[in-house]
């Protein structure tokens, strides 16, 4: 197998990703996970991307 890509965890988001997987394994719905993250002010991947670029998210 010749794989040209290696996926590396993003140190800024790895804890959130682990939390999402844990919440889903505990039976939480995708909607309830999203609601919890939104309530805590955790940005979506797209919003985080634009924040890192220091640009406005054109979708909001």
BANU-763741 format. One record per residue: residue in three letters; x, y, z of N, C-alpha, C in turn. Coordinates in nm, 3 decimals. Example, Ala and Ser with C-alpha at 12.3 -4.5 7.8 and 13.67 -1.06 7.14 Angstrom:
REM BANU-763741
+------+---------+---------+---------+---------+---------+---------+---------+---------+---------+
! type !    n_c1 !    n_c2 !    n_c3 !   ca_c1 !   ca_c2 !   ca_c3 !    c_c1 !    c_c2 !    c_c3 !
+------+---------+---------+---------+---------+---------+---------+---------+---------+---------+
!  Ala !   1.319 !  -0.569 !   0.780 !   1.230 !  -0.450 !   0.780 !   1.320 !  -0.330 !   0.780 !
!  Ser !   1.285 !  -0.225 !   0.708 !   1.367 !  -0.106 !   0.714 !   1.290 !   0.003 !   0.787 !
+------+---------+---------+---------+---------+---------+---------+---------+---------+---------+
***
This chain:
REM BANU-763741
+------+---------+---------+---------+---------+---------+---------+---------+---------+---------+
! type !    n_c1 !    n_c2 !    n_c3 !   ca_c1 !   ca_c2 !   ca_c3 !    c_c1 !    c_c2 !    c_c3 !
+------+---------+---------+---------+---------+---------+---------+---------+---------+---------+
!  Unk !   0.084 !  -0.118 !   0.000 !   0.000 !   0.000 !   0.000 !   0.089 !   0.124 !   0.000 !
!  Unk !   0.069 !   0.209 !  -0.097 !   0.149 !   0.329 !  -0.110 !   0.063 !   0.449 !  -0.073 !
!  Unk !   0.076 !   0.495 !   0.049 !  -0.005 !   0.607 !   0.097 !   0.079 !   0.734 !   0.094 !
!  Unk !   0.031 !   0.836 !   0.026 !   0.105 !   0.960 !   0.015 !   0.066 !   1.060 !   0.122 !
!  Unk !  -0.038 !   1.034 !   0.198 !  -0.087 !   1.129 !   0.296 !  -0.083 !   1.069 !   0.436 !
!  Unk !  -0.046 !   1.150 !   0.531 !  -0.046 !   1.108 !   0.671 !  -0.134 !   1.206 !   0.747 !
!  Unk !  -0.232 !   1.154 !   0.818 !  -0.321 !   1.239 !   0.897 !  -0.260 !   1.259 !   1.036 !
!  Unk !  -0.238 !   1.384 !   1.070 !  -0.184 !   1.417 !   1.201 !  -0.289 !   1.494 !   1.280 !
!  Unk !  -0.303 !   1.465 !   1.409 !  -0.402 !   1.538 !   1.487 !  -0.362 !   1.684 !   1.506 !
!  Unk !  -0.461 !   1.770 !   1.499 !  -0.439 !   1.912 !   1.522 !  -0.437 !   1.935 !   1.673 !
!  Unk !  -0.326 !   1.982 !   1.729 !  -0.317 !   1.996 !   1.874 !  -0.422 !   2.090 !   1.933 !
!  Unk !  -0.470 !   2.187 !   1.853 !  -0.570 !   2.281 !   1.904 !  -0.708 !   2.218 !   1.917 !
!  Unk !  -0.738 !   2.119 !   1.833 !  -0.874 !   2.066 !   1.830 !  -0.887 !   1.921 !   1.875 !
!  Unk !  -0.775 !   1.856 !   1.905 !  -0.781 !   1.713 !   1.938 !  -0.869 !   1.686 !   2.059 !
!  Unk !  -0.866 !   1.772 !   2.159 !  -0.948 !   1.748 !   2.278 !  -1.097 !   1.760 !   2.246 !
!  Unk !  -1.132 !   1.851 !   2.156 !  -1.273 !   1.867 !   2.117 !  -1.319 !   1.746 !   2.037 !
!  Unk !  -1.236 !   1.699 !   1.947 !  -1.270 !   1.582 !   1.866 !  -1.290 !   1.460 !   1.955 !
!  Unk !  -1.201 !   1.441 !   2.051 !  -1.216 !   1.329 !   2.145 !  -1.346 !   1.341 !   2.224 !
!  Unk !  -1.376 !   1.464 !   2.265 !  -1.500 !   1.486 !   2.340 !  -1.623 !   1.453 !   2.256 !
!  Unk !  -1.622 !   1.493 !   2.130 !  -1.735 !   1.464 !   2.040 !  -1.753 !   1.314 !   2.026 !
!  Unk !  -1.645 !   1.241 !   2.004 !  -1.654 !   1.095 !   1.992 !  -1.706 !   1.034 !   2.121 !
!  Unk !  -1.658 !   1.082 !   2.235 !  -1.704 !   1.030 !   2.363 !  -1.854 !   1.056 !   2.382 !
!  Unk !  -1.897 !   1.179 !   2.352 !  -2.039 !   1.213 !   2.367 !  -2.125 !   1.125 !   2.277 !
!  Unk !  -2.079 !   1.102 !   2.156 !  -2.156 !   1.018 !   2.062 !  -2.162 !   0.874 !   2.112 !
!  Unk !  -2.050 !   0.824 !   2.163 !  -2.048 !   0.687 !   2.217 !  -2.138 !   0.673 !   2.339 !
!  Unk !  -2.158 !   0.782 !   2.411 !  -2.245 !   0.780 !   2.528 !  -2.393 !   0.792 !   2.489 !
!  Unk !  -2.420 !   0.804 !   2.359 !  -2.558 !   0.804 !   2.312 !  -2.615 !   0.940 !   2.279 !
!  Unk !  -2.535 !   1.045 !   2.289 !  -2.584 !   1.179 !   2.255 !  -2.609 !   1.188 !   2.105 !
!  Unk !  -2.713 !   1.260 !   2.068 !  -2.742 !   1.281 !   1.927 !  -2.647 !   1.388 !   1.871 !
!  Unk !  -2.635 !   1.391 !   1.739 !  -2.551 !   1.492 !   1.677 !  -2.603 !   1.631 !   1.710 !
!  Unk !  -2.734 !   1.645 !   1.714 !  -2.795 !   1.775 !   1.745 !  -2.761 !   1.820 !   1.886 !
!  Unk !  -2.766 !   1.727 !   1.983 !  -2.736 !   1.766 !   2.121 !  -2.587 !   1.797 !   2.139 !
!  Unk !  -2.502 !   1.727 !   2.066 !  -2.358 !   1.756 !   2.070 !  -2.333 !   1.896 !   2.015 !
!  Unk !  -2.393 !   1.926 !   1.901 !  -2.376 !   2.058 !   1.840 !  -2.429 !   2.167 !   1.932 !
!  Unk !  -2.544 !   2.143 !   1.995 !  -2.602 !   2.242 !   2.086 !  -2.509 !   2.268 !   2.204 !
!  Unk !  -2.451 !   2.163 !   2.259 !  -2.360 !   2.178 !   2.372 !  -2.235 !   2.258 !   2.332 !
!  Unk !  -2.178 !   2.225 !   2.217 !  -2.059 !   2.297 !   2.171 !  -2.091 !   2.443 !   2.140 !
!  Unk !  -2.207 !   2.468 !   2.078 !  -2.247 !   2.606 !   2.049 !  -2.270 !   2.684 !   2.178 !
!  Unk !  -2.332 !   2.622 !   2.277 !  -2.360 !   2.690 !   2.404 !  -2.230 !   2.730 !   2.474 !
!  Unk !  -2.127 !   2.649 !   2.456 !  -1.997 !   2.678 !   2.518 !  -1.911 !   2.772 !   2.433 !
!  Unk !  -1.961 !   2.808 !   2.316 !  -1.888 !   2.901 !   2.230 !  -1.773 !   2.839 !   2.155 !
!  Unk !  -1.775 !   2.708 !   2.138 !  -1.670 !   2.639 !   2.064 !  -1.700 !   2.655 !   1.915 !
!  Unk !  -1.607 !   2.715 !   1.840 !  -1.636 !   2.742 !   1.699 !  -1.639 !   2.616 !   1.614 !
!  Unk !  -1.715 !   2.624 !   1.506 !  -1.719 !   2.515 !   1.409 !  -1.586 !   2.510 !   1.335 !
!  Unk !  -1.556 !   2.398 !   1.269 !  -1.430 !   2.391 !   1.193 !  -1.415 !   2.505 !   1.091 !
!  Unk !  -1.523 !   2.539 !   1.023 !  -1.516 !   2.647 !   0.923 !  -1.486 !   2.781 !   0.989 !
!  Unk !  -1.553 !   2.810 !   1.100 !  -1.529 !   2.935 !   1.171 !  -1.385 !   2.940 !   1.223 !
!  Unk !  -1.337 !   2.830 !   1.278 !  -1.200 !   2.823 !   1.327 !  -1.101 !   2.847 !   1.213 !
!  Unk !  -1.129 !   2.791 !   1.097 !  -1.043 !   2.810 !   0.980 !  -1.031 !   2.959 !   0.945 !
!  Unk !  -1.144 !   3.028 !   0.939 !  -1.141 !   3.170 !   0.906 !  -1.077 !   3.252 !   1.017 !
!  Unk !  -1.095 !   3.213 !   1.143 !  -1.030 !   3.283 !   1.253 !  -0.878 !   3.272 !   1.241 !
!  Unk !  -0.829 !   3.154 !   1.203 !  -0.685 !   3.134 !   1.188 !  -0.629 !   3.215 !   1.072 !
!  Unk !  -0.711 !   3.236 !   0.969 !  -0.669 !   3.319 !   0.856 !  -0.685 !   3.468 !   0.885 !
!  Unk !  -0.751 !   3.500 !   0.996 !  -0.783 !   3.637 !   1.034 !  -0.869 !   3.704 !   0.927 !
!  Unk !  -0.966 !   3.626 !   0.875 !  -1.060 !   3.677 !   0.776 !  -1.201 !   3.653 !   0.826 !
!  Unk !  -1.296 !   3.726 !   0.768 !  -1.436 !   3.709 !   0.804 !  -1.491 !   3.584 !   0.738 !
!  Unk !  -1.570 !   3.508 !   0.813 !  -1.636 !   3.390 !   0.758 !  -1.745 !   3.436 !   0.663 !
!  Unk !  -1.729 !   3.409 !   0.535 !  -1.821 !   3.459 !   0.433 !  -1.956 !   3.389 !   0.439 !
!  Unk !  -1.966 !   3.281 !   0.516 !  -2.092 !   3.207 !   0.522 !  -2.181 !   3.255 !   0.635 !
!  Unk !  -2.135 !   3.351 !   0.715 !  -2.216 !   3.404 !   0.826 !  -2.221 !   3.554 !   0.819 !
+------+---------+---------+---------+---------+---------+---------+---------+---------+---------+
***
